Amino acid sequence: MDIESKLFQLGESARFDLCNSRKERESNFSYLIHPAVLPGGGCINLLKVLYTNECSGECFYCANYCNLPKKRLSFIPDELARLFLSFYQQGFVKGLFLSSGLGINPNQTQQEMIDTVEILRKKFLFRGYIHLKILPGVKEDLIIRGLDLADRVSINLEAPSEKRLKMLSRRKVNYDDLLGKISFIKNTIERRYLKKDQTTQLVIGASEESDKEVLTRTYNLYQDFLLKRVYYSAFKPLPSTPFSDKEATPLIREVRLYQADFLLREYNFHLKDILFDSGDTLNKEIDPKLMYARLHPEIYPVEINKADYFSLLKVPGIGPKSAKRIIENRRKNNYKSTVELKNTGAVLKRALPFITLNGKILEKLNEDTNQLKMEWREAM
């Protein structure tokens, strides 16, 4: 098979691994090039590709399901390294996201993935961004080598618990092993003072998990393992897989999970601050931060000219950047108008019902908060 056909198929299969991609760039290579947000901020185009679509795993939802009748393809390290370098030199990409199926032997596949990255680093002296996927069950020495070469690594949990993982695959390594590898990565980064980080991914809706299960696991990963990000992938049924007849997960569920995740990761919210209904699901009509605000009238309104940073973060429409700007600006002068407040980046349409400006209430909630609270408690 020619290199272009191989690249197309392995690039197409890589779309299921998430790396904080924004809308894909319109080009002849849009199936390969993914604009991604970097760990330190900023956005660059990544070449996103699988090393091989051959997989000894048996994940019932996956495009690389081992029993699917499809051609099994694989790169060799020097071939893939040169291919990436060609994309890089032509200005199509600035970095690499390298994932893979397990292959016949995960350790061998991981070794070849690492060899690819090593060729780029040492032979071609590439110093740009590389995100390397760590495969389940691989040896720790391979993880250490991967950390030495990549800027970010990730190992996918796929499910929030052992019970849910077993619903997704009969051959996946046990959940404790996956968590153990995540812990090993964390400890290695800390012990060696590496300027690296790690992420993971959860498939949403394929294993009958609740939103509360997902966010409980997420909160644990942020608190105990210091993960940089957890990504959520709404389940979509694929033809010829065991889950082909399962219903697709509504995209709004993925959106709500990301919103709640952001509150846990960036807004100093605790897991107990996230509200779930009787089915342990997030409200589909109202985002988690607005729901929190409406159900805690004892906290609001917040006085813009007096509230501390963490109180400001609880206000809908005010994020970390706008909260910092509010505090920095009022050291010089108190806010006197909503125009000044808007210049901080705050979303006034969302914020006004929950703030006061020099003691003045700016806007009342349209909905009866007490009625909403009563209805929500009854649902629980």
N, C-alpha and C positions, 0 to 999 in steps of 0.2 A: 504493500500500500504506500502511496506517495505521502510525503510529510504533510502536505496541506490537508488531505483527507483525514489523516490521523489527528492533526491539530484541531480540526473542526469537531470531530466526535468527542475527543477528550476535553476540549474546551466547553462544548455544549453540556457534557455531563457534570462539569464543575459548578454549574450555576446553582446547585442545591446546597453548596457550602457557602455560608454567609461571612462577609468580612466588612460589614458596615458600608455596603455599596449604596451610592446614590443612583439617580436615573442614568441608565447606560448612555454612553456617547453614541451619537449617530455616525456610523462609519461602516465600511465593509467588514470591519473586525469587531462589531458591537457584541457579538457572542463571546468574545474573548476579553474585551477591555472593560474594566469595571472601575469607575471613579470611587475611591474609598477614602474615608476620613482616617488620618493617621493618629497614632496614640497621643502625640503631642499637639494635635490640631492641624488644620490644613487638609487639603484634599489632593490626591494624585491618582493618575490612572495606573491600574495594576493589570498585568497579564495574569488571568485566572484560569488555571488548567489542572487537570488530573495527570498524575504520572502514569497511572494505568487504570483502566476500567474493569480489570479482572479482580474479582473479590471472592474470597473464601467465606465471607460472612453471609448471613441469611437474614438481612433486614427486609421485612415484608413490604415496606413502603418505598424502597430505594430503586433508583434507576439502574443501579449496578447489581441488583438482586442476582445471586449466583446461578439460579436456575433459568434465567431469561435466555431465550435463543437469540443471542447477538454476538457479533464478532468481538473477541477480546483483543484489546490493543494495549501497547505499552511503549513508552519512550525508552531510550537509553540515555544515561546521564549527559554525555557530551553532546548528543543530538539536541536534547531539550535546552541545555545551557546555550548553545549556539543560536537556537531558534529565539530564545528570549533576548539574547544580545542583539539580534537583528531587529526585533521590535523596538528595543531600547535605542539603538543607534539611529533609527528612522524617526524617533520622537513620538511613537505611538504610546509608549508606556514609560513609567519611571520606576516601577517596582514589580515584584512577583508575589502572587499568592499561589502556593503549590500544595495541592491536596492530592488524594489518591484513594483508590480502592485498596483492600488489604493485599491483593495479589495472592499467590499461592502460599507464600510465607511472609507474614507481616514484617519480620525483622529484616529480611532480604529487601523487601520493597522500601522500608524506611532507610536502609543503608544506601540504596540507589538514589532516593530522593535527596539525602544528605550529600552524596557524591555530586549531584547536580549543583547544589548550592555551593559546595566547596570549589568546584570548577569556576563558577562565577566569581567567587570571592578571591581565590588565589591565582587562578590562571588568567582571568580576564579583569581582575582587580575592580570588580563592581562593588561600589560602596553604598548603593541605594537600598531602599526598603525591601525586605523579604519577610513574608508571613509563611511559616512552615507548619503544615498539619502534622501532628504526632498521632501515629496509628495506635489503636487499642492493643494492649498486651506486649508492646515492644520492650526491649531491654533498656535499663536505665542509662547505660553508657551511651546508647544511641540518642537518648533524650539530651544528655549533657552535650554531645557533639552538635545536636541541633540548636541548642541554646547558644553555643559559641558562635554559630554562623548566622542565625536569623535574628531579626529585630523583634518578632513576635511569634509565639507558638500557640497552638490550640489543640485540645483533644476533645472530641465531641461526646458529651454525656448522652444526648438524644432524648432522654427521659428523666423525670424528676426523682425516680426511685428504682430499686431493684425490681419491684413488682411490675412497674410500668415498662421497664426495659425488656422484661421477659415477654411482654405482649407484643413487642416490636421485632424480636429476633430470638431464635433458638440457639444461635451459635455465638452471640456477642459475649465477650468476656464479662465476668461478674462485675456488679456495680462498685463493689469495694475496691476492685483493682483500678477502675477508672478514677475513682476519688483518690486512691493512693498515688496514682501518677500525677494528678493535679496537685496534690500535696507535695510530691517530690519536686515538681517544677517550681512551686512557690519557694520551698526551702533552698533549692539550688540557686535561684535568683538572689535570695536574701543572703545566703552564706557566701556567695562569690561577688556580692555587690554589683550584680549585672544590671545594666540599664535596659532591661527587657521586660516584657509582660506576657500574660496569657489570657486567652478567651475560651469560651465554649459555646455550644449550640444545643438547643432543645427543639425537638419536633413537636408542634402543638396540634393536638386533636386526634392523633393516630392511636393513642393508648388509653383513651377515656379518662385522662388525667383532668383534674380541676384546676382552675386558675390559682386557687389557694395553694395546691400542691406545688405548682410551678414556681410561684413567687416565694414560697417557704424555702425551696431549694435555692433559688436565686439569692435570697437574703443570706442564707448560710454560706454560699460561695463568696459573696462580697465580704462578709464579716470574718470568716475563718480562713479563706484561701486567697483573699485579696485579688480576685480576678478583676481584670480591667473592664471586661464586658461579658454579658450573657446575651446571645442572639437567639431570636425566636423565629422559627420557620413554620408557617401555617401549612398543615398537611394538605397535599393535593394528590388525589389518586392517579396512579400511572398505569397504563394498559399492561396486561399480562403479569402484573405483580399480584401477590396474594391479597393485597388491600385495594385492588382495582375497583371493587364495588363499594368501598367505604365512602361516606359523604365528605366532601372537601370542607375544611375548616374555614368559616367566614373570616375575611381579612380583618374585620373590625375587632375580632378577638386578639389577633396579633398586635393591632394598633394599641388596644387598651393595655396589653401586657407591657409593651414598650413604654407607655406613659407611666404605668405603675413602677416599672423598673427604674425609670429616670428619677422618680421621687425617692426611691430607696438609695440610689447611687449618688445623686447630685444634690438632693434637696433636704437631706437630713431627716427624712421620714423613717419611722420604724415600721416593721411589718404590721404591728397592731393598728397603725394609722390607715392601712389600706382596708377598705370596706368591701365585704363580699355578701352576696345574697344567700338564701338557704341552700342553694346548690354549690356554694363555694366558688361562685363565678363573679367576675367584675360586671358592673352595669354597662350595658351596650349603648345606652342613650347618653350617659353623662360620664365625662372623663374622671379618673380617680381623684384628682386634686380638687376639682370643682365639687365633687360629691363630699369630700372631706370638709370643705369650707361650709357647704350648706348644712351639714349635720352637726357643726360645732359653732353655733351662734354665740356661745360664751367667749370665744376667742376673738370674734370680729365685732365691729370694724377695727382695723389696725391703723394707728396714727402714723402717717408717712414720716413726719418730722421727728418721731421719737422711737419708733420700733427698731429693735436690734436686727441683725442680719438674718437670724434663723426665723424670727417672726415674719419678716418680709418674705422669706421663701415660702411660707404657708399661704401667701396670697395668690389666688389664681391670676395669671397674667404677668407675674413677676418671677423671673428666673435668677440664677446665680449672677449673671453679668449685670442685669438691671438692678438687682439688690445691692451689689457692690458699688455701682455708680450712684445710686441714691444716697448711700452712706458717705461716699467720698464727696459728692457735691454739697451735701447739707452741712459739711464741716465749714464751708465758706458762708453759705446762706441757706436759710430754710426755704422749702418749696412754698410758693405762693399761688401757683396755677397748675392746671392739668397739662398745659402746653409744656411747661418745664419738666413735668413728670414723664410725658410721652417721649421726650428727648433722651431719656435713659434707656429706651427700648422696651419699657413696660407696655403690655397690651391693655390699654385703658378699657376697652369694651368688656374685658373679663375682670379687671381689677377694681373698677369704681364701686361696685356694690359692697366691697369688703374693706374699704379704706376710708379714713377721714383725712382732711387736709386742714391743719390748724383747727381741729375740732369740728369741722363742718362735714356733715354727711353729704356725699356727692351724688349718690344714686342708690335707690332701694332695690332689693331683689324683686324681680317680676313674680316669681313663684313664692308661695307661702312655705317658708322653710319648715315651720312646725308641721305642716301637713305632709311635706316630703319626708320628714324624719319619721312621722308616725307610719306612713305607708311602707317605708324601708324596713322599720322594725317589725311590722306585721309580716312582711315577706320573709324575714329571717326566722 
